[in-house]
Amino acid sequence: MLLAILLATANPLPQGEPGVAWAYTVRITGSARDCSYRLADAGLSLPQLRETLKHGYDAGKGAEILVGTATPARCVRMARRALRQAGFGQVRLKAESGAASR
């Protein structure tokens, strides 16, 4: 149910919009109290994620946040905010493979 709500409230990209490359993926693990973020192969805390996004990432490219059925909404909000603050204009939520949406 949480996954369905998160995906329903995400800002969808209009179909057929050219030029958006979903180059970066943030995967969220952990619990609502202790969110952990994976960018590339590095496990990061929220402050580390914010700092990492400021250096060496092209904010002109899109970023997606992988969410599963147990992904805490709080962690998703914080990841989305970190990406937006780093200048990413295109941020979308994507269900992880094997995550069932209801």
C-alpha positions as CSV (number, residue, x, y, z in Angstrom):
1,M,0.0,0.0,0.0
2,L,2.8,2.4,0.9
3,L,4.4,1.7,-2.5
4,A,1.2,2.5,-4.3
5,I,0.8,5.8,-2.4
6,L,4.4,6.8,-3.1
7,L,4.2,6.0,-6.8
8,A,0.8,7.8,-7.1
9,T,2.1,11.0,-5.6
10,A,5.3,11.1,-7.6
11,N,5.6,13.7,-10.3
12,P,5.4,11.6,-13.4
13,L,7.4,12.5,-16.5
14,P,5.2,13.2,-19.5
15,Q,5.4,10.3,-21.9
16,G,7.7,10.8,-24.8
17,E,9.7,13.7,-23.3
18,P,13.0,13.6,-25.1
19,G,16.4,14.2,-23.6
20,V,15.9,12.9,-20.1
21,A,18.6,10.3,-19.2
22,W,18.0,8.5,-15.9
23,A,21.6,8.4,-15.2
24,Y,21.6,8.0,-11.4
25,T,19.8,5.7,-9.1
26,V,19.4,6.0,-5.3
27,R,18.4,2.8,-3.5
28,I,17.0,3.2,0.0
29,T,17.4,0.6,2.8
30,G,16.9,0.6,6.5
31,S,14.1,1.6,8.7
32,A,12.2,4.9,9.2
33,R,14.6,5.8,12.1
34,D,17.7,4.8,10.3
35,C,17.6,5.4,6.5
36,S,20.6,4.3,4.4
37,Y,21.1,5.3,0.8
38,R,23.0,3.5,-1.9
39,L,24.4,5.6,-4.8
40,A,26.5,3.5,-7.2
41,D,28.0,0.9,-4.9
42,A,28.5,3.2,-1.9
43,G,26.3,3.0,1.2
44,L,25.7,6.5,2.5
45,S,24.0,8.3,5.4
46,L,21.8,11.3,4.5
47,P,24.5,13.9,5.1
48,Q,26.9,11.8,3.0
49,L,24.4,11.5,0.2
50,R,23.9,15.3,0.2
51,E,27.6,16.0,0.0
52,T,28.3,13.3,-2.6
53,L,25.6,14.7,-4.9
54,K,27.3,18.1,-4.9
55,H,30.5,16.7,-6.4
56,G,30.9,14.8,-9.6
57,Y,27.2,14.3,-10.5
58,D,25.6,16.0,-13.5
59,A,22.3,17.4,-12.1
60,G,21.1,18.0,-15.6
61,K,20.5,14.3,-15.9
62,G,17.6,12.6,-14.2
63,A,17.8,10.6,-11.0
64,E,15.5,7.9,-9.8
65,I,14.8,6.6,-6.4
66,L,14.2,2.9,-6.1
67,V,11.4,2.0,-3.7
68,G,10.2,-1.3,-2.4
69,T,7.1,-2.3,-0.5
70,A,8.9,-1.7,2.8
71,T,10.7,1.6,1.9
72,P,9.8,4.1,4.6
73,A,8.1,7.2,3.2
74,R,10.2,9.5,5.4
75,C,13.4,8.1,3.8
76,V,11.9,8.7,0.3
77,R,11.1,12.3,1.1
78,M,14.6,13.0,2.4
79,A,16.2,11.4,-0.7
80,R,14.0,13.4,-3.0
81,R,14.8,16.6,-1.1
82,A,18.5,15.9,-1.2
83,L,18.4,15.3,-5.0
84,R,16.3,18.5,-5.5
85,Q,18.7,20.5,-3.3
86,A,21.6,19.2,-5.4
87,G,20.0,20.7,-8.5
88,F,18.3,17.6,-10.0
89,G,15.3,18.8,-11.9
90,Q,14.1,15.4,-13.0
91,V,13.5,13.0,-10.0
92,R,11.2,10.0,-10.3
93,L,10.3,7.1,-8.1
94,K,10.6,3.6,-9.5
95,A,9.5,0.3,-8.0
96,E,12.3,-2.1,-7.4
97,S,12.2,-5.3,-9.4
98,G,10.2,-7.8,-7.5
99,A,8.3,-5.1,-5.5
100,A,4.6,-5.7,-5.8
101,S,2.5,-2.7,-6.1
102,R,-1.1,-2.9,-5.0
